[in-house]
Amino acid sequence: MQGAAAVRRTVLYAVLGMGVVGLCVAAWPFAKAHLQAIAVMDRVAGQPVPGVARALTGPVTTRDSDFEMATADGPRVVRARLYLPQGKPNAPALVILHGVHHLGIDEPRLVSFATAMASCGIRVLTPELPGIKDYHVSRDSVRTIGESVKWFAKQTGGPVGVMGLSFAGGLALVAAEDPAYGPSFKFVVAVGSQDSMARVTQYYLTGREVRPDGTVEVLKPHEYGPLVIEYEYLESFLPAADLEPVRAVLRAHLYEDPKGEAEAMRLLNDAQRREVQELENTSLPATREKIAEAIARHAYEFPELSPERGLGRLTTPVYLLHGEADNIIPAAETLWMASELPQQALQAALVSPVLSHIDVEAKPGAMEEWRLVHFFGLVMRAAETPGK
């Protein structure tokens, strides 16, 4: 009897042991994705990566990978850069789209993030969006995004993940809604992005935006938003003769180039200097009135730059991340997108107090940090899961 009991215990322990091993095997992809997320976040923040997460990273090779896209004016070369994990030629693929910044794909935070993602075993493509690089949010960038995703999907043999920062995230969703490009999208991650350009531009005038639940978000807009509107539609503010000299000043101002701004200012006449002063002081009643007029005059363009009109039909998986303190594109925009997406398409939505626009602005508490890790863990898992 005692021998039989011992045998039963041995069998029971073996079964339990196999069960634990089975659970560990099943849970490993989830755990691995979250460890990779920790590695990415720590690398981008310049923090030491914990040993267990560091073990999942490796060296990265970077190379330029320009390609041609067709346009109405003939072929155009799209400048692009590849970040490749060494020794993993068939690694999952991800397109990362830069935000509105004059450095484009050379912007240091983008380079750091793309390198960190590639170190975790993801092939990353960063195409340059000329319009967005020069502070223009236009339909041309939607086409460049779509063609970039389509090209990379062809190179890698299947649909690819896409992450868009700031306005590029909203334009990526617009491209994903287009039947010509949608099949090349494996998923979309929109970080600090717009749902409705009409709402965002009105926010620049009022500092208020209604959320889907009827409550109102009140937050003073960053001067950057109204300045981009002025720069985009400068012909609505100035006589034709003053456009280029004043544009040079505003461009240097937006590019955070004080030396270039001072040099451009020296070339202006007195009337043009007064125009610049009025444009840069976006709180002046006369300037605000002109901004309102420019927005009204160009409102017909906004639907083509807004995901809202097609989100209800989107089947591509979507992940939404927004900073609670974002005063360039308010977080209410992500709440609107989350409310409009079909349940099967919305994979995750997070509004985080740790973020402002696309930057970390506050030291996260344990729970806020976990939520960010979990969000990026879900993205890493999606990148490594076979596509549609």
N, C-alpha and C positions, 0 to 999 in steps of 0.2 A: 504493500500500500504506500509505504513511504517512498519507494522508488518511483511508483506511478505519479505521486504528487510532485516529486522533483522533476519528472519529465514534463508534467503539465506546466509547472512554473517556467521551465526552460523554454517551452513552446510559446507560453504567454509573453515572456520577456522578448523573445525573438520577434513575435508579431508586433509588440509595442515598439520595439526598436525599428522595425521596418516602417511602421507608421510614422514615427518621428522623422526618419530619414526621408520618407515620402513627402511629409509636410515641408521639411526643409527644402527639398528639391522644388516643390511647387511654389514655395514662397521666395525662392532665390531671385527670380527675375524682378519681383517687386522690390526686394531688398537691394539688389544690385542697382536698379534705376535710381533709388533714393540716395544710395552712396555716391553714385555718379553726380547726382544733383548737388550734393554737398561739395564734391570736388570742384564742380564748375563754379559754384557760388564763392567758395574760398579762394580759388585762383583769381577770379575777377576782382575780388575784394583785396587781393594781395595778402591774404592770410595763409598760414601754413595748413596744408591739407592733412587731415588725420591719416595715419598709416593704412588703415583698412580701406579707406577711400582712395588713397594715393596708389594702392596696389592695382586699382582698376584703370589707371591712366597710363599713357605711353607717349612716346615722341611723335611729333607732328612735322610733316613736310608741307611747305607753303610754296605755291607757284601761281603766276599769272595765267589766266585761262580766258582770254578774250574770245568772243564769238560774234557772228554776224546775225542781225535780224533784219527782216524786210520791212520797209516803210513806204509810204506813198511817194517819197522822194528818192527811193532806191535803197540799197543795203546800207545799214548803219552798224558800226562796230560797237558792241557793248563791252566796256571794260569790266573785268571780273577777276576774282581771286579764289583759288581753291586751297582748302586746308585739309590735308589728307593724313589719317592715322597710319603710321608706318606699319607695314606687314599685314594690312587689312584691306586688300584691293576691292573686296565686295562689301565693305561696311555700309550701313544704312546712310541715306543721303538727306541733307537738310539745306534749304536755301534760307539765308538770313539777310533781311533787307534793312539797310540803314535808314535812320530817320532824317529829318530836315537838318542837315549840317554840311557846311562847305567842304569838309574833308572827305565826305563820302565814305568809300570803303577803306580809307586810310585813317579814319577816326579812331583814336587809341582804344576807347572803350569797346568799339565793335571788334577791332583786331583781337583784343584780349578775350572777349567772349567767344568769338569764332575759334580761336586757338584752344580755349578750355573745352569747348564742345568736341572738337576734333580729338583732343587728348583722351576723351572718353570713348573713342571708337566710332565717331560719326564723320562721314565725308561732308564737308561744309563748302557751299558756294556763296560768295558775297558779290552779287552783281551791282554795278554802280548805276544809280538812277539820276541822270543828268538834271532833270527838272527839280527833283527833290533836293539834290545837292546844291542847287542855286535858289532854294527857298520858293519853288513854284510847285504847288499841288495841282496836278493837271492830269487829264486823260492820257497823255503821252506816257506817264509813268505807269499807268495801269497796263498798257500794252507792253512796256519794257519788262514789267514784273511777269506778266503772262508768258512772254517769249522766253524769259530766263528760266522759268519753272519748266516749261515745255522742253527747252534744250537740255536741262540737267536731267530730266526724267528719261530722255532719249539716251543720254550718255550712261546713265546708271541702270537702265533696263526696267524701269517701273516708276510709279508715282513717288513723289518726294514730299517730305514735310516742308513747310514754309513758316518762317517766323518773321513778322513785320513789326518794326519799332515805330512808334508815334504814327504819323499820318500814313506811313507805308503799310502799317498793319491793316488799316481800313481799306486802302487801295488793293492789298492782297486779297481781301475778302471779295471786293468787286471783281477782281480777275477770276477768283474761284467760282463766282456765279456765272461766268461766261462759258457757254458750252464748248467754245474753241479751246479753252484752257483747263476747265474743271477736271477732266480725266487725269491730268498730270499732277494734281494736288492730292497728296495722301492725307494731310491735315493742315490746318492753319492755326498758328499762335499769334494773337494780336495783343501787343503790349502798349498800353497807353494810347489807344487808337480811337478814331471817330466812327460813329454810326451815322450821324447826320451832319454834313457840313453846314447846313442852314442853322441848326441848333448851336453848333460851335461858334459860328461867326456872330450870332446874336448874343451869345455868352460874352464875347469880347466887348460888346457894347453895354451890357447890363450887369455883368458879374453874377448872373442868376441863371439856373437851368432847372427845369422841372424834371423830377425823376419819374419812372413809370408808375410808382405808387401814389403820385400826386404831391409828394413833399418837394420842397425846393432846396437845391444846393446853392449856397451863397458863398462865393469865394472871389476875392479880387483877382482879376485876370493879370497874368504876367504881361509886361509891355511887349514882349516878343510876339504875341499873337496879333495884336493890331498892327505892329510894324510889318509883319509878313503880309497882311492884307494890303497895306500901302505899297509894299514892294511889288507884290503880285499885280496890282491894278494901278500902277503909278500914273498911267495915262488919264485916270479919272481925277487926279489931284492937281496936275500941272499942265501948262502950255507945252506944246510939242517941242519947242526949242530948248526947254529946260530939262527934258526927260533924262537924257544920257548923263549930263554932268551931275544932276541930283541923284540919279540911280547909283552912280559910282560911290557917292558918300554913304547912301543907305546900305549898299552892299558891304562896304568896309565896316559899317556899324554892326550889321547882322553877323558878319564874319568875326567880330570881336578883334578887329585890326585897327587899334587907335592910330598907329603911324600912318597907315593907308588912308584912314578917314581924314586925318589932318591934312595930308597931301592933296586929297580930293577937294577938301574944303577951300584950300588956297586958290584953286582954279575957278571958283564960283564968283559971280558978281554979287552985288549987295542984295538984289532982289532974290536971287537963288539961295543965298545964305538965310534970308528970312523964311523962305519956303522950307528949307531943311529944319530950321528951328521949330517951325509949326508942325512938321511931320513927326519929328522925334518926340515932341511933347504931346503924346496921344491923349492926355487928359484935358486939353484945351477944348472948350465947347465947339469952336469952329472946326477943329480937326476931327472931333468925334462925329460931327454932322457930315463931313466929307466921307468919313469911313462908312457911315450908315448909307450914304448915297451910293458908294462904290459897291457895297454888299448887295443893295437892292438891284443895282444895274446888272450885276453878274450872277444873281441868284439862279438864273436858268442853267448855269453850269454845275451847280451843286449836286443835283441828283446823280450825275455820272461819277461823282467822287464819294458817294455815300453808300455803304453796304445795305442800309435799311430796306431799300426797295426789293432786294432779292433774298434776304436772309430767311424768310419764311419757307422758301423752296430749296434751301441749301441742304445737301446730303453729306457734304464733306465734314468730317469731325472738326470741331472748333474749340480752342482753349483761349480764355480771355483773362488777361491780367491788367490791373490798373492801380496806380497810386492814389490813395485816398486824398492826398494833398495836391493833386495835379491841378495847376492853374493855367495850363496851356490847352489841354484837352480834358475837360472835367470828367471825373469818374462816373458821373451819371450816364455817359455815353456807353460804357461797358454794361451798365445795368439795363439800358435800352436794348443792346444787342442780345443780352442773355434772355430778355423777355420776348424777343422776336424770333430767335432760333428755334427750330423744331427740337423736341426733347431728345431725339436720337442723335442730333448733330452736336448739341452742346455737351462737351465732355467735362469741362471745369470752368468756373468763373471765380476770380478772387480779386477783391478790392483790398489792398494792403496799406495799413498806416505807415509801413516802413518806407514806401516809395513816394516820390513826388511825381515827376513825369516819367522818365525812364531811369532815374537815378535813385540810389539808396540814400535817403536823407535822415534816417533815424536809426539808432541802434536797436535791433529787434529784441523784444522779449522772447522767452522760450516758445510761447504759443505762436507768435507771429512768424518766428523763424521756421518753426515746423511747417506752418501753412505754406510758406514760400518753398521750402524743401519738397513738400508733398506735391505742390503744383509742378515744379520742374521735374520731379520724379515721374509724374504722369506723362510729361512731355518726352522725357528720355525713353520711357517704356513705349510710347506711341512710335517714336522714331525707330526703335528696334523691332517692332512688330511688323510682320509682312504686310504690304500694302493691299489696297483693294484690287 
